[in-house]
């Protein structure tokens, strides 16, 4: 989908309308200042790539997975200092 360009002065005047175009019509807008791109408005629903979707990078027995499991286990045991301080009062 091609981006639509709009200058910042027009974007200020019609911001609410532009948000509607982005949210409901799935338009992508580039806001410019003196002809230079400054910001992009895109729909929230655009696909976000997450690390958990990665595949094929590591073997199943890679040490990375053991390190991650250790970190997660240690994090589960962690007791926030704020809670520990309250219990010691």
PDB file of N, CA, C and O in Angstrom:
ATOM      1  N   UNK A   1       0.849  -1.180   0.000  1.00  0.00           N
ATOM      2  CA  UNK A   1       0.000   0.000   0.000  1.00  0.00           C
ATOM      3  C   UNK A   1       0.894   1.241   0.000  1.00  0.00           C
ATOM      4  O   UNK A   1       1.811   1.350   0.813  1.00  0.00           O
ATOM      5  N   UNK A   2       0.627   2.160  -0.900  1.00  0.00           N
ATOM      6  CA  UNK A   2       1.423   3.373  -1.034  1.00  0.00           C
ATOM      7  C   UNK A   2       1.080   4.375   0.070  1.00  0.00           C
ATOM      8  O   UNK A   2      -0.069   4.498   0.496  1.00  0.00           O
ATOM      9  N   UNK A   3       2.107   5.079   0.510  1.00  0.00           N
ATOM     10  CA  UNK A   3       1.906   6.114   1.521  1.00  0.00           C
ATOM     11  C   UNK A   3       1.301   7.352   0.884  1.00  0.00           C
ATOM     12  O   UNK A   3       1.577   7.676  -0.270  1.00  0.00           O
ATOM     13  N   UNK A   4       0.475   8.034   1.656  1.00  0.00           N
ATOM     14  CA  UNK A   4      -0.094   9.311   1.238  1.00  0.00           C
ATOM     15  C   UNK A   4       0.647  10.390   2.032  1.00  0.00           C
ATOM     16  O   UNK A   4       0.830  10.247   3.241  1.00  0.00           O
ATOM     17  N   UNK A   5       1.072  11.456   1.371  1.00  0.00           N
ATOM     18  CA  UNK A   5       1.834  12.515   2.026  1.00  0.00           C
ATOM     19  C   UNK A   5       0.935  13.694   2.349  1.00  0.00           C
ATOM     20  O   UNK A   5       0.055  14.052   1.566  1.00  0.00           O
ATOM     21  N   UNK A   6       1.167  14.299   3.518  1.00  0.00           N
ATOM     22  CA  UNK A   6       0.402  15.475   3.934  1.00  0.00           C
ATOM     23  C   UNK A   6       1.328  16.364   4.754  1.00  0.00           C
ATOM     24  O   UNK A   6       2.111  15.873   5.566  1.00  0.00           O
ATOM     25  N   UNK A   7       1.235  17.682   4.536  1.00  0.00           N
ATOM     26  CA  UNK A   7       2.125  18.559   5.302  1.00  0.00           C
ATOM     27  C   UNK A   7       1.591  18.737   6.726  1.00  0.00           C
ATOM     28  O   UNK A   7       0.415  18.499   7.002  1.00  0.00           O
ATOM     29  N   UNK A   8       2.456  19.146   7.591  1.00  0.00           N
ATOM     30  CA  UNK A   8       2.137  19.204   9.014  1.00  0.00           C
ATOM     31  C   UNK A   8       1.016  20.197   9.325  1.00  0.00           C
ATOM     32  O   UNK A   8       0.215  19.961  10.230  1.00  0.00           O
ATOM     33  N   UNK A   9       0.954  21.295   8.592  1.00  0.00           N
ATOM     34  CA  UNK A   9      -0.107  22.284   8.832  1.00  0.00           C
ATOM     35  C   UNK A   9      -1.476  21.679   8.533  1.00  0.00           C
ATOM     36  O   UNK A   9      -2.413  21.856   9.312  1.00  0.00           O
ATOM     37  N   UNK A  10      -1.600  20.963   7.408  1.00  0.00           N
ATOM     38  CA  UNK A  10      -2.858  20.303   7.071  1.00  0.00           C
ATOM     39  C   UNK A  10      -3.167  19.179   8.059  1.00  0.00           C
ATOM     40  O   UNK A  10      -4.326  18.965   8.416  1.00  0.00           O
ATOM     41  N   UNK A  11      -2.150  18.475   8.493  1.00  0.00           N
ATOM     42  CA  UNK A  11      -2.353  17.391   9.462  1.00  0.00           C
ATOM     43  C   UNK A  11      -2.912  17.943  10.774  1.00  0.00           C
ATOM     44  O   UNK A  11      -3.775  17.319  11.391  1.00  0.00           O
ATOM     45  N   UNK A  12      -2.428  19.105  11.199  1.00  0.00           N
ATOM     46  CA  UNK A  12      -2.943  19.726  12.425  1.00  0.00           C
ATOM     47  C   UNK A  12      -4.423  20.084  12.279  1.00  0.00           C
ATOM     48  O   UNK A  12      -5.219  19.863  13.192  1.00  0.00           O
ATOM     49  N   UNK A  13      -4.775  20.637  11.127  1.00  0.00           N
ATOM     50  CA  UNK A  13      -6.156  21.061  10.901  1.00  0.00           C
ATOM     51  C   UNK A  13      -7.132  19.889  10.847  1.00  0.00           C
ATOM     52  O   UNK A  13      -8.270  19.999  11.303  1.00  0.00           O
ATOM     53  N   UNK A  14      -6.684  18.777  10.291  1.00  0.00           N
ATOM     54  CA  UNK A  14      -7.580  17.650  10.024  1.00  0.00           C
ATOM     55  C   UNK A  14      -7.161  16.381  10.764  1.00  0.00           C
ATOM     56  O   UNK A  14      -7.401  15.276  10.278  1.00  0.00           O
ATOM     57  N   UNK A  15      -6.540  16.529  11.928  1.00  0.00           N
ATOM     58  CA  UNK A  15      -5.974  15.373  12.635  1.00  0.00           C
ATOM     59  C   UNK A  15      -7.014  14.290  12.918  1.00  0.00           C
ATOM     60  O   UNK A  15      -6.758  13.109  12.681  1.00  0.00           O
ATOM     61  N   UNK A  16      -8.160  14.677  13.412  1.00  0.00           N
ATOM     62  CA  UNK A  16      -9.197  13.697  13.743  1.00  0.00           C
ATOM     63  C   UNK A  16      -9.628  12.920  12.502  1.00  0.00           C
ATOM     64  O   UNK A  16      -9.800  11.702  12.554  1.00  0.00           O
ATOM     65  N   UNK A  17      -9.799  13.615  11.409  1.00  0.00           N
ATOM     66  CA  UNK A  17     -10.182  12.970  10.148  1.00  0.00           C
ATOM     67  C   UNK A  17      -9.078  12.013   9.672  1.00  0.00           C
ATOM     68  O   UNK A  17      -9.364  10.922   9.179  1.00  0.00           O
ATOM     69  N   UNK A  18      -7.824  12.433   9.824  1.00  0.00           N
ATOM     70  CA  UNK A  18      -6.705  11.589   9.404  1.00  0.00           C
ATOM     71  C   UNK A  18      -6.628  10.310  10.231  1.00  0.00           C
ATOM     72  O   UNK A  18      -6.346   9.234   9.702  1.00  0.00           O
ATOM     73  N   UNK A  19      -6.879  10.435  11.525  1.00  0.00           N
ATOM     74  CA  UNK A  19      -6.881   9.250  12.391  1.00  0.00           C
ATOM     75  C   UNK A  19      -7.949   8.270  11.918  1.00  0.00           C
ATOM     76  O   UNK A  19      -7.717   7.062  11.906  1.00  0.00           O
ATOM     77  N   UNK A  20      -9.096   8.771  11.536  1.00  0.00           N
ATOM     78  CA  UNK A  20     -10.157   7.916  11.010  1.00  0.00           C
ATOM     79  C   UNK A  20      -9.736   7.206   9.735  1.00  0.00           C
ATOM     80  O   UNK A  20      -9.996   6.014   9.571  1.00  0.00           O
ATOM     81  N   UNK A  21      -9.084   7.932   8.829  1.00  0.00           N
ATOM     82  CA  UNK A  21      -8.611   7.318   7.588  1.00  0.00           C
ATOM     83  C   UNK A  21      -7.616   6.198   7.878  1.00  0.00           C
ATOM     84  O   UNK A  21      -7.653   5.138   7.253  1.00  0.00           O
ATOM     85  N   UNK A  22      -6.734   6.450   8.828  1.00  0.00           N
ATOM     86  CA  UNK A  22      -5.723   5.445   9.168  1.00  0.00           C
ATOM     87  C   UNK A  22      -6.367   4.248   9.845  1.00  0.00           C
ATOM     88  O   UNK A  22      -6.065   3.104   9.505  1.00  0.00           O
ATOM     89  N   UNK A  23      -7.247   4.499  10.794  1.00  0.00           N
ATOM     90  CA  UNK A  23      -7.837   3.413  11.573  1.00  0.00           C
ATOM     91  C   UNK A  23      -8.839   2.589  10.782  1.00  0.00           C
ATOM     92  O   UNK A  23      -8.833   1.361  10.868  1.00  0.00           O
ATOM     93  N   UNK A  24      -9.692   3.241  10.021  1.00  0.00           N
ATOM     94  CA  UNK A  24     -10.791   2.522   9.372  1.00  0.00           C
ATOM     95  C   UNK A  24     -10.561   2.232   7.893  1.00  0.00           C
ATOM     96  O   UNK A  24     -10.981   1.186   7.398  1.00  0.00           O
ATOM     97  N   UNK A  25      -9.899   3.141   7.183  1.00  0.00           N
ATOM     98  CA  UNK A  25      -9.638   2.917   5.762  1.00  0.00           C
ATOM     99  C   UNK A  25      -8.262   2.289   5.538  1.00  0.00           C
ATOM    100  O   UNK A  25      -7.879   2.004   4.404  1.00  0.00           O
ATOM    101  N   UNK A  26      -7.533   2.078   6.619  1.00  0.00           N
ATOM    102  CA  UNK A  26      -6.209   1.447   6.567  1.00  0.00           C
ATOM    103  C   UNK A  26      -5.218   2.208   5.685  1.00  0.00           C
ATOM    104  O   UNK A  26      -4.356   1.607   5.044  1.00  0.00           O
ATOM    105  N   UNK A  27      -5.353   3.532   5.662  1.00  0.00           N
ATOM    106  CA  UNK A  27      -4.412   4.364   4.903  1.00  0.00           C
ATOM    107  C   UNK A  27      -3.124   4.512   5.707  1.00  0.00           C
ATOM    108  O   UNK A  27      -3.126   4.420   6.934  1.00  0.00           O
ATOM    109  N   UNK A  28      -2.035   4.741   4.996  1.00  0.00           N
ATOM    110  CA  UNK A  28      -0.739   5.035   5.619  1.00  0.00           C
ATOM    111  C   UNK A  28      -0.384   6.464   5.235  1.00  0.00           C
ATOM    112  O   UNK A  28      -0.330   6.799   4.052  1.00  0.00           O
ATOM    113  N   UNK A  29      -0.146   7.298   6.228  1.00  0.00           N
ATOM    114  CA  UNK A  29       0.115   8.709   5.972  1.00  0.00           C
ATOM    115  C   UNK A  29       1.516   9.085   6.429  1.00  0.00           C
ATOM    116  O   UNK A  29       1.973   8.667   7.493  1.00  0.00           O
ATOM    117  N   UNK A  30       2.182   9.874   5.613  1.00  0.00           N
ATOM    118  CA  UNK A  30       3.483  10.429   5.980  1.00  0.00           C
ATOM    119  C   UNK A  30       3.281  11.919   6.172  1.00  0.00           C
ATOM    120  O   UNK A  30       2.809  12.609   5.268  1.00  0.00           O
ATOM    121  N   UNK A  31       3.636  12.413   7.346  1.00  0.00           N
ATOM    122  CA  UNK A  31       3.516  13.836   7.653  1.00  0.00           C
ATOM    123  C   UNK A  31       4.850  14.497   7.323  1.00  0.00           C
ATOM    124  O   UNK A  31       5.907  14.066   7.782  1.00  0.00           O
ATOM    125  N   UNK A  32       4.777  15.543   6.525  1.00  0.00           N
ATOM    126  CA  UNK A  32       5.992  16.219   6.087  1.00  0.00           C
ATOM    127  C   UNK A  32       6.071  17.631   6.661  1.00  0.00           C
ATOM    128  O   UNK A  32       5.062  18.247   7.005  1.00  0.00           O
ATOM    129  N   UNK A  33       7.281  18.110   6.751  1.00  0.00           N
ATOM    130  CA  UNK A  33       7.529  19.492   7.169  1.00  0.00           C
ATOM    131  C   UNK A  33       8.519  20.069   6.163  1.00  0.00           C
ATOM    132  O   UNK A  33       9.652  19.601   6.048  1.00  0.00           O
ATOM    133  N   UNK A  34       8.078  21.084   5.442  1.00  0.00           N
ATOM    134  CA  UNK A  34       8.892  21.689   4.384  1.00  0.00           C
ATOM    135  C   UNK A  34       9.354  20.634   3.376  1.00  0.00           C
ATOM    136  O   UNK A  34      10.479  20.675   2.880  1.00  0.00           O
ATOM    137  N   UNK A  35       8.458  19.694   3.090  1.00  0.00           N
ATOM    138  CA  UNK A  35       8.738  18.679   2.085  1.00  0.00           C
ATOM    139  C   UNK A  35       9.529  17.475   2.561  1.00  0.00           C
ATOM    140  O   UNK A  35       9.740  16.527   1.804  1.00  0.00           O
ATOM    141  N   UNK A  36       9.968  17.506   3.816  1.00  0.00           N
ATOM    142  CA  UNK A  36      10.757  16.390   4.349  1.00  0.00           C
ATOM    143  C   UNK A  36       9.885  15.510   5.237  1.00  0.00           C
ATOM    144  O   UNK A  36       9.164  16.033   6.086  1.00  0.00           O
ATOM    145  N   UNK A  37       9.929  14.197   5.069  1.00  0.00           N
ATOM    146  CA  UNK A  37       9.140  13.303   5.923  1.00  0.00           C
ATOM    147  C   UNK A  37       9.564  13.437   7.386  1.00  0.00           C
ATOM    148  O   UNK A  37      10.754  13.426   7.700  1.00  0.00           O
ATOM    149  N   UNK A  38       8.574  13.563   8.278  1.00  0.00           N
ATOM    150  CA  UNK A  38       8.852  13.719   9.711  1.00  0.00           C
ATOM    151  C   UNK A  38       8.269  12.582  10.542  1.00  0.00           C
ATOM    152  O   UNK A  38       8.860  12.176  11.543  1.00  0.00           O
ATOM    153  N   UNK A  39       7.102  12.062  10.125  1.00  0.00           N
ATOM    154  CA  UNK A  39       6.439  11.013  10.907  1.00  0.00           C
ATOM    155  C   UNK A  39       5.533  10.216   9.988  1.00  0.00           C
ATOM    156  O   UNK A  39       5.165  10.666   8.903  1.00  0.00           O
ATOM    157  N   UNK A  40       5.181   9.024  10.446  1.00  0.00           N
ATOM    158  CA  UNK A  40       4.276   8.170   9.674  1.00  0.00           C
ATOM    159  C   UNK A  40       3.153   7.709  10.585  1.00  0.00           C
ATOM    160  O   UNK A  40       3.400   7.267  11.707  1.00  0.00           O
ATOM    161  N   UNK A  41       1.915   7.810  10.103  1.00  0.00           N
ATOM    162  CA  UNK A  41       0.753   7.268  10.802  1.00  0.00           C
ATOM    163  C   UNK A  41       0.355   5.986  10.092  1.00  0.00           C
ATOM    164  O   UNK A  41       0.115   5.981   8.884  1.00  0.00           O
ATOM    165  N   UNK A  42       0.285   4.901  10.848  1.00  0.00           N
ATOM    166  CA  UNK A  42      -0.072   3.603  10.261  1.00  0.00           C
ATOM    167  C   UNK A  42      -1.126   2.939  11.135  1.00  0.00           C
ATOM    168  O   UNK A  42      -1.200   3.221  12.331  1.00  0.00           O
ATOM    169  N   UNK A  43      -1.944   2.058  10.556  1.00  0.00           N
ATOM    170  CA  UNK A  43      -2.942   1.356  11.362  1.00  0.00           C
ATOM    171  C   UNK A  43      -2.278   0.475  12.416  1.00  0.00           C
ATOM    172  O   UNK A  43      -1.207  -0.087  12.184  1.00  0.00           O
ATOM    173  N   UNK A  44      -2.912   0.361  13.556  1.00  0.00           N
ATOM    174  CA  UNK A  44      -2.380  -0.452  14.651  1.00  0.00           C
ATOM    175  C   UNK A  44      -2.324  -1.921  14.270  1.00  0.00           C
ATOM    176  O   UNK A  44      -1.424  -2.635  14.714  1.00  0.00           O
ATOM    177  N   UNK A  45      -3.260  -2.387  13.462  1.00  0.00           N
ATOM    178  CA  UNK A  45      -3.363  -3.799  13.134  1.00  0.00           C
ATOM    179  C   UNK A  45      -2.275  -4.306  12.199  1.00  0.00           C
ATOM    180  O   UNK A  45      -2.259  -5.491  11.866  1.00  0.00           O
ATOM    181  N   UNK A  46      -1.368  -3.440  11.768  1.00  0.00           N
ATOM    182  CA  UNK A  46      -0.317  -3.914  10.883  1.00  0.00           C
ATOM    183  C   UNK A  46       0.450  -5.030  11.575  1.00  0.00           C
ATOM    184  O   UNK A  46       0.660  -4.981  12.787  1.00  0.00           O
ATOM    185  N   UNK A  47       0.867  -6.034  10.815  1.00  0.00           N
ATOM    186  CA  UNK A  47       1.544  -7.173  11.435  1.00  0.00           C
ATOM    187  C   UNK A  47       2.807  -6.753  12.176  1.00  0.00           C
ATOM    188  O   UNK A  47       3.620  -5.974  11.677  1.00  0.00           O
ATOM    189  N   UNK A  48       2.940  -7.284  13.361  1.00  0.00           N
ATOM    190  CA  UNK A  48       4.128  -7.045  14.167  1.00  0.00           C
ATOM    191  C   UNK A  48       4.883  -8.365  14.235  1.00  0.00           C
ATOM    192  O   UNK A  48       4.314  -9.396  14.592  1.00  0.00           O
ATOM    193  N   UNK A  49       6.139  -8.330  13.898  1.00  0.00           N
ATOM    194  CA  UNK A  49       6.935  -9.551  13.943  1.00  0.00           C
ATOM    195  C   UNK A  49       7.493  -9.705  15.347  1.00  0.00           C
ATOM    196  O   UNK A  49       8.028  -8.759  15.926  1.00  0.00           O
ATOM    197  N   UNK A  50       7.363 -10.887  15.876  1.00  0.00           N
ATOM    198  CA  UNK A  50       7.788 -11.165  17.233  1.00  0.00           C
ATOM    199  C   UNK A  50       8.895 -12.211  17.200  1.00  0.00           C
ATOM    200  O   UNK A  50       8.902 -13.083  16.331  1.00  0.00           O
ATOM    201  N   UNK A  51       9.806 -12.129  18.120  1.00  0.00           N
ATOM    202  CA  UNK A  51      10.935 -13.044  18.175  1.00  0.00           C
ATOM    203  C   UNK A  51      10.490 -14.500  18.262  1.00  0.00           C
ATOM    204  O   UNK A  51      11.160 -15.387  17.734  1.00  0.00           O
ATOM    205  N   UNK A  52       9.366 -14.751  18.925  1.00  0.00           N
ATOM    206  CA  UNK A  52       8.916 -16.135  19.083  1.00  0.00           C
ATOM    207  C   UNK A  52       8.504 -16.759  17.752  1.00  0.00           C
ATOM    208  O   UNK A  52       8.363 -17.978  17.667  1.00  0.00           O
ATOM    209  N   UNK A  53       8.310 -15.949  16.714  1.00  0.00           N
ATOM    210  CA  UNK A  53       7.943 -16.466  15.411  1.00  0.00           C
ATOM    211  C   UNK A  53       9.156 -16.913  14.607  1.00  0.00           C
ATOM    212  O   UNK A  53       9.005 -17.536  13.555  1.00  0.00           O
ATOM    213  N   UNK A  54      10.341 -16.608  15.082  1.00  0.00           N
ATOM    214  CA  UNK A  54      11.552 -16.992  14.361  1.00  0.00           C
ATOM    215  C   UNK A  54      11.697 -18.507  14.378  1.00  0.00           C
ATOM    216  O   UNK A  54      11.418 -19.160  15.384  1.00  0.00           O
ATOM    217  N   UNK A  55      12.130 -19.045  13.270  1.00  0.00           N
ATOM    218  CA  UNK A  55      12.344 -20.489  13.212  1.00  0.00           C
ATOM    219  C   UNK A  55      13.534 -20.789  12.323  1.00  0.00           C
ATOM    220  O   UNK A  55      13.871 -20.025  11.418  1.00  0.00           O
ATOM    221  N   UNK A  56      14.161 -21.918  12.601  1.00  0.00           N
ATOM    222  CA  UNK A  56      15.251 -22.367  11.762  1.00  0.00           C
ATOM    223  C   UNK A  56      16.595 -21.749  12.069  1.00  0.00           C
ATOM    224  O   UNK A  56      17.555 -21.997  11.339  1.00  0.00           O
ATOM    225  N   UNK A  57      16.701 -20.976  13.092  1.00  0.00           N
ATOM    226  CA  UNK A  57      17.968 -20.330  13.381  1.00  0.00           C
ATOM    227  C   UNK A  57      18.875 -21.201  14.237  1.00  0.00           C
ATOM    228  O   UNK A  57      20.091 -21.214  14.041  1.00  0.00           O
ATOM    229  N   UNK A  58      18.294 -21.925  15.179  1.00  0.00           N
ATOM    230  CA  UNK A  58      19.082 -22.703  16.137  1.00  0.00           C
ATOM    231  C   UNK A  58      18.643 -24.156  16.142  1.00  0.00           C
ATOM    232  O   UNK A  58      17.487 -24.472  15.858  1.00  0.00           O
ATOM    233  N   UNK A  59      19.568 -25.021  16.465  1.00  0.00           N
ATOM    234  CA  UNK A  59      19.232 -26.426  16.668  1.00  0.00           C
ATOM    235  C   UNK A  59      18.500 -26.564  17.992  1.00  0.00           C
ATOM    236  O   UNK A  59      18.657 -25.727  18.881  1.00  0.00           O
ATOM    237  N   UNK A  60      17.694 -27.623  18.129  1.00  0.00           N
ATOM    238  CA  UNK A  60      16.920 -27.799  19.359  1.00  0.00           C
ATOM    239  C   UNK A  60      17.795 -27.973  20.590  1.00  0.00           C
ATOM    240  O   UNK A  60      17.363 -27.628  21.690  1.00  0.00           O
ATOM    241  N   UNK A  61      19.008 -28.495  20.447  1.00  0.00           N
ATOM    242  CA  UNK A  61      19.892 -28.713  21.596  1.00  0.00           C
ATOM    243  C   UNK A  61      20.892 -27.572  21.785  1.00  0.00           C
ATOM    244  O   UNK A  61      21.894 -27.735  22.480  1.00  0.00           O
ATOM    245  N   UNK A  62      20.630 -26.437  21.179  1.00  0.00           N
ATOM    246  CA  UNK A  62      21.524 -25.290  21.299  1.00  0.00           C
ATOM    247  C   UNK A  62      21.565 -24.807  22.752  1.00  0.00           C
ATOM    248  O   UNK A  62      20.524 -24.781  23.408  1.00  0.00           O
ATOM    249  N   UNK A  63      22.739 -24.423  23.276  1.00  0.00           N
ATOM    250  CA  UNK A  63      22.869 -23.942  24.660  1.00  0.00           C
ATOM    251  C   UNK A  63      22.021 -22.703  24.954  1.00  0.00           C
ATOM    252  O   UNK A  63      21.722 -22.417  26.113  1.00  0.00           O
ATOM    253  N   UNK A  64      21.638 -21.979  23.922  1.00  0.00           N
ATOM    254  CA  UNK A  64      20.808 -20.793  24.100  1.00  0.00           C
ATOM    255  C   UNK A  64      19.527 -21.140  24.853  1.00  0.00           C
ATOM    256  O   UNK A  64      19.109 -20.407  25.750  1.00  0.00           O
ATOM    257  N   UNK A  65      18.907 -22.258  24.484  1.00  0.00           N
ATOM    258  CA  UNK A  65      17.640 -22.629  25.102  1.00  0.00           C
ATOM    259  C   UNK A  65      17.809 -22.964  26.582  1.00  0.00           C
ATOM    260  O   UNK A  65      16.936 -22.649  27.391  1.00  0.00           O
ATOM    261  N   UNK A  66      18.916 -23.597  26.940  1.00  0.00           N
ATOM    262  CA  UNK A  66      19.186 -23.894  28.346  1.00  0.00           C
ATOM    263  C   UNK A  66      19.379 -22.595  29.132  1.00  0.00           C
ATOM    264  O   UNK A  66      18.900 -22.463  30.259  1.00  0.00           O
ATOM    265  N   UNK A  67      20.083 -21.643  28.525  1.00  0.00           N
ATOM    266  CA  UNK A  67      20.295 -20.349  29.190  1.00  0.00           C
ATOM    267  C   UNK A  67      18.966 -19.631  29.406  1.00  0.00           C
ATOM    268  O   UNK A  67      18.744 -19.054  30.470  1.00  0.00           O
ATOM    269  N   UNK A  68      18.097 -19.659  28.427  1.00  0.00           N
ATOM    270  CA  UNK A  68      16.787 -19.011  28.551  1.00  0.00           C
ATOM    271  C   UNK A  68      15.971 -19.675  29.655  1.00  0.00           C
ATOM    272  O   UNK A  68      15.342 -18.986  30.457  1.00  0.00           O
ATOM    273  N   UNK A  69      15.975 -21.002  29.703  1.00  0.00           N
ATOM    274  CA  UNK A  69      15.234 -21.711  30.750  1.00  0.00           C
ATOM    275  C   UNK A  69      15.758 -21.352  32.134  1.00  0.00           C
ATOM    276  O   UNK A  69      14.974 -21.202  33.072  1.00  0.00           O
ATOM    277  N   UNK A  70      17.062 -21.213  32.272  1.00  0.00           N
ATOM    278  CA  UNK A  70      17.662 -20.814  33.557  1.00  0.00           C
ATOM    279  C   UNK A  70      17.221 -19.407  33.936  1.00  0.00           C
ATOM    280  O   UNK A  70      16.864 -19.157  35.088  1.00  0.00           O
ATOM    281  N   UNK A  71      17.243 -18.509  32.996  1.00  0.00           N
ATOM    282  CA  UNK A  71      16.831 -17.125  33.259  1.00  0.00           C
ATOM    283  C   UNK A  71      15.373 -17.074  33.697  1.00  0.00           C
ATOM    284  O   UNK A  71      15.036 -16.389  34.663  1.00  0.00           O
ATOM    285  N   UNK A  72      14.514 -17.793  32.995  1.00  0.00           N
ATOM    286  CA  UNK A  72      13.091 -17.800  33.336  1.00  0.00           C
ATOM    287  C   UNK A  72      12.874 -18.392  34.724  1.00  0.00           C
ATOM    288  O   UNK A  72      12.079 -17.869  35.505  1.00  0.00           O
ATOM    289  N   UNK A  73      13.571 -19.473  35.035  1.00  0.00           N
ATOM    290  CA  UNK A  73      13.440 -20.102  36.356  1.00  0.00           C
ATOM    291  C   UNK A  73      13.918 -19.162  37.454  1.00  0.00           C
ATOM    292  O   UNK A  73      13.267 -19.040  38.491  1.00  0.00           O
ATOM    293  N   UNK A  74      15.052 -18.494  37.235  1.00  0.00           N
ATOM    294  CA  UNK A  74      15.563 -17.541  38.227  1.00  0.00           C
ATOM    295  C   UNK A  74      14.609 -16.369  38.406  1.00  0.00           C
ATOM    296  O   UNK A  74      14.418 -15.880  39.520  1.00  0.00           O
ATOM    297  N   UNK A  75      14.020 -15.929  37.324  1.00  0.00           N
ATOM    298  CA  UNK A  75      13.082 -14.803  37.394  1.00  0.00           C
ATOM    299  C   UNK A  75      11.842 -15.180  38.196  1.00  0.00           C
ATOM    300  O   UNK A  75      11.294 -14.352  38.924  1.00  0.00           O
ATOM    301  N   UNK A  76      11.401 -16.423  38.064  1.00  0.00           N
ATOM    302  CA  UNK A  76      10.228 -16.884  38.811  1.00  0.00           C
ATOM    303  C   UNK A  76      10.506 -16.909  40.311  1.00  0.00           C
ATOM    304  O   UNK A  76       9.590 -16.722  41.112  1.00  0.00           O
ATOM    305  N   UNK A  77      11.751 -17.136  40.693  1.00  0.00           N
ATOM    306  CA  UNK A  77      12.129 -17.176  42.115  1.00  0.00           C
ATOM    307  C   UNK A  77      12.356 -15.776  42.694  1.00  0.00           C
ATOM    308  O   UNK A  77      12.367 -15.602  43.913  1.00  0.00           O
ATOM    309  N   UNK A  78      12.534 -14.797  41.834  1.00  0.00           N
ATOM    310  CA  UNK A  78      12.868 -13.437  42.268  1.00  0.00           C
ATOM    311  C   UNK A  78      11.771 -12.843  43.141  1.00  0.00           C
ATOM    312  O   UNK A  78      10.589 -12.945  42.813  1.00  0.00           O
ATOM    313  N   UNK A  79      12.155 -12.235  44.231  1.00  0.00           N
ATOM    314  CA  UNK A  79      11.237 -11.562  45.140  1.00  0.00           C
ATOM    315  C   UNK A  79      11.565 -10.074  45.101  1.00  0.00           C
ATOM    316  O   UNK A  79      12.647  -9.685  45.542  1.00  0.00           O
ATOM    317  N   UNK A  80      10.673  -9.228  44.592  1.00  0.00           N
ATOM    318  CA  UNK A  80      10.962  -7.797  44.518  1.00  0.00           C
ATOM    319  C   UNK A  80      11.342  -7.222  45.880  1.00  0.00           C
ATOM    320  O   UNK A  80      10.754  -7.588  46.897  1.00  0.00           O
ATOM    321  N   UNK A  81      12.314  -6.332  45.900  1.00  0.00           N
ATOM    322  CA  UNK A  81      12.819  -5.736  47.131  1.00  0.00           C
ATOM    323  C   UNK A  81      11.703  -5.033  47.903  1.00  0.00           C
ATOM    324  O   UNK A  81      11.682  -5.074  49.133  1.00  0.00           O
ATOM    325  N   UNK A  82      10.789  -4.400  47.202  1.00  0.00           N
ATOM    326  CA  UNK A  82       9.687  -3.680  47.855  1.00  0.00           C
ATOM    327  C   UNK A  82       8.868  -4.649  48.700  1.00  0.00           C
ATOM    328  O   UNK A  82       8.514  -4.337  49.836  1.00  0.00           O
ATOM    329  N   UNK A  83       8.569  -5.810  48.157  1.00  0.00           N
ATOM    330  CA  UNK A  83       7.793  -6.791  48.914  1.00  0.00           C
ATOM    331  C   UNK A  83       8.601  -7.355  50.065  1.00  0.00           C
ATOM    332  O   UNK A  83       8.061  -7.571  51.150  1.00  0.00           O
ATOM    333  N   UNK A  84       9.894  -7.600  49.849  1.00  0.00           N
ATOM    334  CA  UNK A  84      10.746  -8.124  50.911  1.00  0.00           C
ATOM    335  C   UNK A  84      10.849  -7.129  52.063  1.00  0.00           C
ATOM    336  O   UNK A  84      10.817  -7.525  53.228  1.00  0.00           O
ATOM    337  N   UNK A  85      10.971  -5.837  51.745  1.00  0.00           N
ATOM    338  CA  UNK A  85      11.053  -4.801  52.782  1.00  0.00           C
ATOM    339  C   UNK A  85       9.785  -4.746  53.602  1.00  0.00           C
ATOM    340  O   UNK A  85       9.851  -4.567  54.818  1.00  0.00           O
ATOM    341  N   UNK A  86       8.636  -4.892  52.976  1.00  0.00           N
ATOM    342  CA  UNK A  86       7.372  -4.850  53.696  1.00  0.00           C
ATOM    343  C   UNK A  86       7.238  -6.036  54.654  1.00  0.00           C
ATOM    344  O   UNK A  86       6.684  -5.898  55.745  1.00  0.00           O
ATOM    345  N   UNK A  87       7.738  -7.180  54.249  1.00  0.00           N
ATOM    346  CA  UNK A  87       7.633  -8.364  55.105  1.00  0.00           C
ATOM    347  C   UNK A  87       8.552  -8.266  56.314  1.00  0.00           C
ATOM    348  O   UNK A  87       8.273  -8.874  57.348  1.00  0.00           O
ATOM    349  N   UNK A  88       9.638  -7.516  56.205  1.00  0.00           N
ATOM    350  CA  UNK A  88      10.608  -7.397  57.298  1.00  0.00           C
ATOM    351  C   UNK A  88      10.230  -6.315  58.301  1.00  0.00           C
ATOM    352  O   UNK A  88      10.956  -6.112  59.274  1.00  0.00           O
ATOM    353  N   UNK A  89       9.148  -5.634  58.101  1.00  0.00           N
ATOM    354  CA  UNK A  89       8.747  -4.548  59.017  1.00  0.00           C
ATOM    355  C   UNK A  89       8.083  -5.102  60.234  1.00  0.00           C
ATOM    356  O   UNK A  89       7.678  -4.343  61.115  1.00  0.00           O
TER     357      UNK A  89
END
